[in-house]
């Protein structure tokens, strides 16, 4: 998901599989990425919206098992409050300094 266009072309054979609506009704372009070199999976499929945002991904393993990830309720450039990252320790937790 973090490769440039040039890196994608160098590492994958990319095939456009057409337009497709995903579960939430959004229109996407479906792409199939087949690795050019040996990887831990057989192929990947991406569903990308008109803004270039990945909305769904499916990885197919060499044994044909697959995992699908669906990205829903996407909020771009939202401001996050710092306190949501504050760690809250249980009262019986023991802090150990290393």
C-alpha distances in whole Angstrom, upper triangle without the diagonal:
4,6,9,11,13,11,10,13,14,13,13,15,14,16,17,18,20,20,20,21,19,21,21,23,20,19,16,15,15,13,13,12,14,14,17,18,18,16,16,15,17,14,11,12,10,12,11,14,16,15,11,10,8,11,11,10,12,13,16,18,21,23,22,21,18,16,15,13,14,13,16,18,16,17,16,18,20,22,22,26,26,28,25,24,28,29,32,34,36,40,40,37,39,37,37,36,35
4,7,10,12,9,10,13,14,13,14,17,16,19,19,21,23,23,23,24,22,24,25,26,23,22,19,18,18,16,16,14,16,15,17,18,19,17,18,18,19,17,14,15,13,15,14,16,18,16,12,12,11,14,15,14,16,16,19,21,23,26,25,24,21,19,18,16,17,16,19,21,17,18,16,17,20,22,22,25,25,28,25,24,27,28,32,34,36,40,41,37,38,36,36,35,34
4,7,8,6,6,10,10,10,11,14,13,17,18,20,22,22,23,25,23,26,26,27,24,23,20,18,17,15,15,13,15,13,15,16,18,16,18,17,18,16,14,15,13,16,15,17,18,17,13,13,13,16,17,15,17,17,19,21,23,26,25,25,22,21,20,18,20,19,22,24,20,22,19,20,23,25,26,29,29,31,29,28,31,32,35,37,40,43,44,41,42,39,39,38,37
4,5,5,6,9,10,11,12,14,13,17,17,20,22,22,24,25,25,27,28,28,25,23,20,18,18,15,16,14,16,15,16,18,20,19,21,20,21,18,16,17,15,17,15,17,18,16,13,14,14,18,19,17,20,19,22,24,25,29,27,28,25,24,23,21,22,21,24,25,22,23,20,21,24,26,27,30,30,33,31,30,33,35,38,40,43,46,47,44,45,42,42,41,39
4,5,5,6,9,10,10,12,11,14,15,18,19,20,22,24,24,27,27,27,24,22,18,16,16,13,14,12,15,14,15,17,20,19,22,20,20,18,16,16,14,16,14,16,16,15,12,14,14,18,19,17,19,19,22,24,25,28,27,27,25,24,23,22,22,22,24,26,23,24,22,23,26,29,30,33,34,36,34,33,37,38,41,43,46,49,50,47,48,46,46,44,43
4,5,5,6,9,10,12,12,15,17,20,22,23,25,27,27,30,31,31,27,25,22,19,19,16,16,14,15,14,14,16,19,19,21,21,21,18,17,18,17,19,18,20,20,19,16,18,18,21,22,20,22,21,23,24,25,29,28,29,26,26,25,24,26,25,28,30,26,27,25,26,29,31,32,36,36,39,37,35,39,40,43,45,48,51,52,49,49,47,46,45,43
4,5,5,6,8,11,12,15,17,20,22,24,25,27,27,29,30,30,27,26,22,20,19,16,15,12,13,12,12,13,16,15,18,18,18,16,15,16,16,19,18,20,21,20,16,18,17,20,20,18,20,19,21,22,23,26,25,26,24,23,23,22,24,23,27,29,26,27,25,25,29,31,31,35,34,37,35,33,36,37,41,42,45,49,49,46,46,44,43,42,40
4,5,5,6,8,8,12,14,17,19,20,22,24,23,26,27,27,24,23,19,16,15,12,12,9,10,9,10,12,15,14,17,16,16,13,12,13,13,15,15,18,19,18,14,16,14,18,17,15,16,16,18,19,20,24,23,23,21,21,20,20,21,21,24,27,24,25,24,25,28,31,31,35,35,37,35,33,37,38,41,42,45,48,49,46,47,45,44,43,42
4,6,6,7,7,11,13,16,19,21,23,25,25,28,30,29,26,24,20,17,16,13,12,10,10,10,9,12,15,16,19,18,17,14,14,15,15,17,17,20,20,20,16,18,17,21,20,18,19,18,19,21,21,25,24,25,23,23,23,23,24,24,27,30,27,29,27,28,31,34,35,38,38,41,38,37,41,41,44,46,49,52,53,50,50,48,48,47,45
4,6,8,10,14,16,20,22,24,26,28,28,31,32,32,29,27,24,21,19,16,15,11,11,9,8,10,13,14,17,17,17,15,15,17,17,20,20,23,23,23,20,21,20,23,22,20,20,19,20,21,21,25,24,26,24,24,24,24,26,26,30,32,29,31,29,30,33,35,36,39,39,42,39,37,41,41,45,46,49,52,52,49,50,48,47,46,44
4,7,9,13,16,19,21,23,25,27,26,29,31,31,28,27,23,20,18,14,13,9,8,6,6,7,10,10,14,13,13,12,12,14,15,19,19,22,23,23,19,20,18,21,20,17,17,16,17,17,18,21,21,22,20,21,21,22,24,24,28,30,28,30,28,29,32,35,35,38,38,40,37,36,39,39,42,44,46,50,50,47,47,45,44,44,41
4,6,9,12,15,18,20,21,24,23,26,28,28,26,24,20,17,15,11,9,6,5,4,5,8,11,11,14,12,11,9,10,11,13,16,17,20,21,22,18,19,17,20,18,15,15,14,14,16,16,20,19,20,18,19,19,20,22,23,26,29,27,29,28,29,32,35,35,38,38,41,38,36,40,40,43,45,47,50,50,48,48,47,46,46,44
4,7,10,13,16,18,20,23,23,26,28,28,25,23,19,16,14,10,8,6,5,6,7,10,13,13,16,14,12,10,11,12,13,16,17,20,21,22,19,20,18,20,19,16,16,15,15,17,17,20,19,21,19,20,20,21,23,24,27,30,28,30,29,31,34,37,37,41,41,43,41,39,43,43,46,48,50,53,53,51,52,50,50,49,47
4,7,10,12,15,17,20,20,23,25,24,22,19,16,12,10,7,6,5,7,9,10,13,16,15,18,15,13,10,10,9,10,13,13,16,17,19,15,17,15,17,16,14,14,14,15,17,18,21,19,21,19,19,18,19,20,21,24,27,25,28,26,29,32,35,35,39,39,42,39,38,41,42,45,47,49,52,53,50,51,50,49,49,48
4,6,9,12,14,18,18,22,24,23,20,18,14,11,9,6,5,7,8,11,13,16,18,18,20,17,14,11,11,9,10,12,13,16,17,19,16,18,16,17,16,14,14,15,15,18,19,21,19,21,19,19,18,20,20,22,24,27,26,28,27,30,33,36,37,40,41,43,40,40,43,44,47,48,50,54,54,52,53,52,52,52,50
4,6,9,11,15,16,19,21,20,17,14,11,8,6,5,6,9,12,15,16,20,22,21,22,19,17,14,12,10,10,10,11,13,14,16,14,16,14,16,15,14,15,16,17,20,21,23,21,22,20,20,18,19,19,20,23,25,24,26,26,29,31,35,36,39,41,43,40,39,43,44,46,48,50,54,55,52,54,53,53,53,51
4,7,9,12,14,17,19,18,16,13,11,7,5,6,7,10,13,16,18,21,23,22,23,19,17,13,12,9,10,10,12,14,15,18,16,17,15,15,14,14,14,15,16,19,21,22,19,20,18,19,17,18,18,20,22,25,24,27,27,30,32,35,36,40,41,43,40,40,43,44,46,48,50,54,54,52,54,53,53,53,52
4,6,10,12,16,18,15,14,11,9,6,6,8,10,14,16,20,22,25,26,25,26,22,20,17,15,12,11,10,11,12,13,16,15,16,15,15,14,15,16,18,19,22,24,25,22,23,20,21,18,19,18,19,21,24,23,26,26,29,31,35,36,39,41,43,40,40,44,45,47,49,51,54,55,53,55,54,55,55,54
4,7,10,13,14,12,10,7,6,5,6,9,12,16,19,22,24,27,29,27,28,24,22,19,17,13,11,9,9,10,10,14,13,14,14,13,13,15,16,19,20,24,26,27,24,24,21,21,18,18,17,17,18,21,20,23,23,27,28,32,33,37,39,41,38,38,42,43,45,47,49,53,54,52,54,53,54,54,53
4,6,10,11,9,8,6,5,6,7,10,13,16,19,23,25,28,29,27,27,23,22,19,16,12,11,8,10,10,12,15,14,14,13,11,11,13,14,18,19,23,25,26,22,22,19,19,16,16,14,15,16,19,18,22,22,26,28,31,32,36,38,39,36,37,40,41,43,45,47,50,51,50,52,51,52,53,52
4,7,8,5,5,4,6,8,9,13,16,19,22,25,28,31,31,29,28,25,24,21,18,14,12,9,10,10,12,15,15,14,13,11,11,14,15,19,20,24,27,27,24,23,20,19,15,15,13,14,14,16,16,19,21,25,26,29,30,34,36,37,34,35,38,39,41,43,44,48,49,48,50,50,51,51,51
4,6,5,6,7,7,10,10,13,15,18,21,24,27,29,30,27,26,23,22,19,16,13,11,8,10,10,13,15,15,13,11,8,8,11,12,16,18,22,25,25,22,21,17,16,12,12,9,10,10,13,14,18,19,23,24,27,28,31,33,34,31,32,35,36,38,40,41,45,46,44,47,46,47,48,48
4,5,7,10,11,14,13,17,18,21,24,27,30,32,32,29,27,24,24,21,18,15,14,11,13,13,16,18,18,16,14,10,10,13,14,17,19,23,26,26,22,21,18,16,12,12,9,10,9,12,14,18,20,24,24,27,27,30,33,33,30,31,34,35,36,38,39,43,44,42,45,45,46,47,47
4,6,9,11,14,15,18,21,23,26,29,32,34,34,31,30,27,27,24,21,18,16,12,13,12,15,16,17,15,14,10,11,14,16,20,22,26,29,29,26,24,21,19,15,13,10,10,8,10,12,15,18,21,21,25,25,28,31,31,28,30,33,34,35,37,38,42,43,42,45,44,46,47,47
4,6,9,13,14,18,20,23,26,29,32,34,35,32,31,28,28,25,21,18,16,12,13,11,13,16,17,15,15,11,12,16,18,21,24,27,30,30,27,26,22,21,17,16,13,13,11,13,14,17,19,23,23,27,28,31,33,34,31,33,36,37,38,41,42,46,47,46,48,48,50,50,50
4,6,10,12,15,18,21,25,27,30,32,33,31,30,27,27,23,20,16,14,10,10,8,10,12,13,12,12,9,11,14,17,20,23,27,30,30,27,26,22,20,17,15,12,11,10,12,12,15,16,20,21,25,26,29,32,33,30,31,35,36,38,40,42,45,47,45,48,47,48,49,49
4,7,10,13,16,19,23,26,28,31,32,30,30,27,26,22,19,15,13,9,8,6,8,11,12,11,12,10,11,14,17,20,22,26,29,30,26,26,22,21,17,17,14,14,13,15,15,17,18,22,23,27,28,32,34,36,33,34,37,39,41,43,45,48,50,48,50,49,51,51,51
4,6,10,13,16,19,22,25,27,28,26,26,23,22,19,16,12,9,6,5,4,7,10,9,9,9,8,9,12,14,17,20,23,26,27,24,24,20,19,15,15,13,13,13,15,14,17,18,21,23,27,28,31,33,35,32,33,37,38,40,42,44,48,49,47,49,48,49,49,49
4,6,10,13,16,19,22,24,26,24,25,22,20,17,14,10,8,5,5,6,8,11,9,10,10,10,10,12,14,16,18,22,24,26,23,23,20,19,16,16,14,15,16,19,17,20,20,23,25,29,30,34,35,37,34,35,38,40,42,44,46,50,51,49,51,49,50,50,49
4,7,10,13,16,19,22,23,21,22,18,17,13,11,7,6,4,7,9,11,14,11,12,10,10,9,9,11,13,15,18,21,22,19,19,16,16,13,14,13,15,17,19,18,21,21,25,27,30,31,35,36,38,35,35,38,39,42,44,45,49,50,48,50,48,49,49,48
4,6,10,13,15,18,20,18,19,16,14,11,8,6,5,6,8,11,13,15,12,13,10,12,11,10,10,12,13,17,19,21,18,19,16,16,14,15,15,16,19,22,20,23,22,25,28,31,32,35,36,38,35,35,39,39,42,44,46,49,50,48,49,48,48,48,47
4,6,10,13,15,16,15,16,13,11,7,6,4,6,9,11,15,17,18,15,16,13,14,12,10,9,10,11,14,15,17,15,16,14,14,13,15,16,18,21,24,22,25,25,28,30,33,34,37,38,40,37,36,39,40,42,44,46,49,50,47,49,48,48,48,46
4,6,9,12,13,12,14,11,9,6,5,6,8,11,13,16,18,19,16,16,13,15,13,11,10,10,11,13,14,17,15,16,14,15,14,15,17,19,22,25,23,26,25,28,30,33,33,37,37,39,36,35,38,39,41,43,45,49,49,46,47,46,46,46,44
4,6,9,10,10,12,9,7,5,7,9,11,15,16,20,22,23,19,20,17,19,17,13,12,10,10,11,12,15,14,16,14,16,16,18,20,22,25,28,27,29,29,31,33,36,36,40,40,41,38,37,41,41,43,45,46,50,50,47,48,47,47,47,45
4,5,7,7,10,8,7,6,8,11,13,17,19,22,24,25,21,21,18,21,18,15,14,11,11,12,12,16,15,17,16,17,18,19,22,23,27,30,28,30,29,31,34,36,36,39,39,41,38,36,40,40,42,43,45,49,49,46,47,45,45,44,42
4,7,9,12,11,10,10,12,15,17,20,21,25,26,27,23,24,21,24,22,19,18,15,15,15,14,18,18,20,19,20,21,23,25,26,30,33,31,33,32,34,37,39,39,42,42,44,41,39,43,42,45,46,48,52,52,49,49,48,47,46,44
4,6,10,11,10,11,13,17,19,22,24,27,29,29,25,26,23,26,23,20,19,16,15,14,13,17,18,20,19,21,22,23,26,28,31,34,32,35,33,35,37,40,39,42,42,43,41,39,42,41,44,45,47,51,50,47,48,46,45,44,42
4,7,8,9,11,13,17,19,23,25,29,31,31,27,27,24,26,23,20,18,15,14,12,11,14,16,17,17,19,21,23,26,27,31,34,32,35,34,36,38,40,39,42,41,43,40,38,41,40,43,43,45,49,48,45,45,44,43,43,40
4,5,7,9,11,15,17,21,23,26,29,29,25,24,21,23,20,17,15,12,11,10,9,13,14,15,15,16,18,19,22,24,28,31,29,32,31,33,35,37,36,39,38,39,36,34,37,37,39,40,42,45,45,42,42,41,40,40,38
4,7,9,11,15,17,21,23,27,29,29,26,25,21,23,20,16,14,10,10,7,8,11,12,12,12,13,16,17,21,23,26,30,28,31,31,33,34,36,35,37,37,38,35,33,36,35,37,38,39,43,42,39,40,39,38,38,36
4,6,8,11,14,18,20,24,27,27,24,23,19,20,17,13,11,7,6,4,6,9,9,10,9,11,13,15,19,21,24,28,27,30,30,32,33,36,35,37,37,38,35,33,36,36,38,39,40,44,43,40,42,41,40,40,39
4,7,10,14,17,20,24,26,27,24,23,20,21,17,14,11,8,6,5,5,8,8,10,10,12,14,16,19,22,25,29,28,31,31,33,35,38,37,40,40,41,38,36,40,39,41,42,43,47,47,44,45,44,44,44,42
4,7,10,14,16,20,23,23,20,20,16,17,14,11,8,6,5,7,8,11,10,11,10,11,12,14,17,19,23,26,25,28,28,30,32,35,35,38,38,39,36,35,38,38,40,42,43,47,47,44,45,44,44,44,43
4,7,10,13,17,19,20,17,16,12,13,11,7,6,5,6,9,11,14,11,12,9,10,10,11,14,16,19,22,21,24,24,27,29,31,31,34,35,36,33,32,35,35,38,39,41,45,45,42,44,43,43,43,41
4,7,10,13,16,17,14,14,10,11,8,6,5,6,8,12,14,16,13,13,10,10,9,10,12,14,17,20,19,22,23,25,27,30,30,34,35,36,33,32,36,36,38,40,42,45,46,43,45,44,44,45,43
4,6,10,13,14,11,10,7,8,6,5,7,9,12,15,18,20,17,16,13,12,10,10,10,11,14,17,16,19,19,22,24,27,27,31,32,34,30,30,34,34,37,39,40,44,45,42,44,43,44,44,43
4,7,10,12,9,9,6,6,5,6,9,12,14,18,21,22,19,19,15,14,11,10,9,10,12,15,14,17,18,21,23,26,27,30,32,33,30,30,34,35,37,39,41,45,46,43,45,44,45,45,45
4,7,8,6,5,4,6,7,9,12,15,18,21,24,26,23,22,19,17,14,13,11,11,13,15,13,15,15,18,20,24,25,29,30,32,29,29,33,35,37,39,41,45,46,44,46,44,45,45,44
4,5,5,5,7,7,9,12,15,18,21,25,27,29,26,25,22,20,17,15,13,11,12,14,12,14,14,17,19,23,24,28,30,32,29,30,34,35,37,40,42,46,47,45,47,46,47,47,46
4,5,7,10,10,13,16,19,22,24,28,30,32,29,29,25,24,20,19,16,15,16,16,14,16,15,18,20,24,26,29,32,34,31,32,36,38,40,43,45,48,50,48,50,48,49,49,49
4,5,9,10,14,16,19,22,25,28,31,33,30,30,26,24,21,19,17,14,15,15,12,13,11,14,17,20,22,26,28,31,28,29,33,35,37,40,43,46,48,45,47,46,47,46,46
4,6,9,12,13,17,19,22,25,28,30,27,27,23,21,19,17,15,13,15,16,13,14,12,15,18,21,23,27,28,31,28,28,32,34,37,39,42,45,47,44,46,44,45,44,44
4,6,9,11,15,17,21,24,27,29,26,25,22,19,16,14,12,10,11,12,9,11,10,13,15,19,20,24,25,28,25,25,29,31,33,36,38,42,43,41,43,41,42,42,41
4,6,7,11,14,17,20,23,25,22,21,18,15,12,10,9,8,10,12,10,13,12,15,17,21,21,25,26,28,25,25,29,30,33,35,37,41,42,40,41,40,41,41,40
4,7,11,14,17,20,24,25,22,21,17,14,11,9,6,5,7,10,9,12,13,16,18,21,21,25,27,28,25,25,29,30,32,35,36,40,41,39,41,40,41,41,41
4,7,10,13,17,20,21,18,17,13,11,7,6,4,6,9,12,12,15,16,19,21,24,24,27,28,30,26,26,30,31,33,35,36,40,41,39,41,40,41,41,41
4,7,10,13,17,18,15,14,10,8,6,5,7,8,12,15,14,18,18,21,23,26,26,29,30,31,27,27,31,31,33,35,36,40,41,38,40,40,40,40,40
4,7,10,13,14,11,10,7,6,4,6,9,11,15,18,18,21,22,25,26,29,29,32,33,34,30,30,33,33,35,36,37,41,42,39,41,41,41,42,41
4,6,10,11,9,8,5,5,7,9,12,14,18,21,21,24,24,27,28,31,30,33,34,35,31,30,33,33,35,36,38,41,41,39,41,40,40,40,39
4,7,8,6,6,4,7,9,12,15,18,21,25,24,28,28,31,32,35,34,37,37,38,35,34,37,36,38,39,40,44,44,41,43,42,42,43,41
4,5,5,5,6,8,11,14,18,20,24,27,27,30,31,33,34,37,36,38,38,39,36,34,37,36,38,39,40,43,43,40,42,41,41,42,40
4,5,7,9,12,15,18,21,24,28,31,31,34,34,36,38,40,39,42,42,43,39,38,41,40,42,42,43,47,46,43,45,44,43,44,42
4,6,9,12,15,19,22,25,28,32,32,35,36,38,39,42,41,43,43,43,40,39,41,40,42,42,43,46,45,43,45,45,44,45,43
4,6,10,13,16,19,22,25,29,29,33,33,36,37,40,39,42,42,42,39,38,41,40,42,42,43,46,46,44,45,45,45,46,44
4,7,10,14,17,20,23,27,27,30,32,34,35,38,36,39,39,39,36,35,38,37,38,39,39,43,42,40,42,42,42,43,42
4,7,10,13,16,19,23,23,27,28,31,32,34,33,36,36,37,33,32,35,34,36,37,38,41,41,39,41,41,41,42,41
4,7,10,13,16,20,20,23,25,27,28,31,29,32,32,33,29,29,32,31,33,34,34,38,38,36,38,38,38,39,38
4,7,10,13,16,17,20,22,25,25,28,27,30,31,31,28,28,31,30,32,34,34,38,39,37,39,38,39,40,39
4,7,10,13,13,17,18,21,22,24,23,26,27,28,24,24,27,27,29,31,32,36,36,34,37,36,37,38,37
4,6,10,11,14,16,19,20,23,22,25,27,27,24,24,28,28,30,32,33,36,37,36,38,37,38,39,39
4,7,7,10,12,16,16,19,19,22,23,24,21,22,25,26,28,30,32,35,36,35,37,36,37,38,38
4,5,9,12,15,15,18,18,21,23,24,20,22,25,26,28,30,31,35,36,35,37,37,38,39,39
4,6,10,13,12,15,15,18,21,22,18,20,24,25,26,29,31,34,36,34,37,36,38,39,39
4,6,10,10,13,14,17,20,21,18,19,23,25,27,30,31,35,37,35,37,36,38,38,38
4,7,6,10,11,15,17,19,16,18,21,24,26,29,31,34,36,35,37,35,37,37,38
4,6,9,11,15,17,19,17,18,22,25,27,30,33,36,38,36,38,36,37,37,38
4,6,9,13,15,18,16,17,20,23,26,29,32,35,37,35,37,35,36,36,36
4,6,10,13,15,13,15,18,21,23,27,29,32,35,33,35,33,35,34,35
4,7,9,12,11,13,16,19,21,25,28,30,33,31,33,31,33,32,33
4,6,9,8,9,12,15,18,21,24,27,29,27,29,27,29,29,30
4,6,6,8,10,14,15,19,22,24,27,25,27,25,27,27,29
4,5,6,7,11,13,17,20,22,25,23,24,22,24,24,25
4,5,5,9,10,14,17,19,22,20,22,20,23,23,25
4,6,8,10,14,16,19,22,20,22,21,23,23,25
4,6,9,12,16,18,21,18,20,18,20,20,22
4,6,10,13,15,18,16,17,15,18,18,20
4,6,10,12,14,12,14,12,15,16,18
4,7,9,12,10,12,12,15,17,19
4,6,8,6,9,9,12,15,17
4,5,5,9,11,14,17,20
4,6,9,11,14,17,20
4,7,10,13,16,19
4,6,10,13,16
4,6,10,13
4,7,10
4,6
4
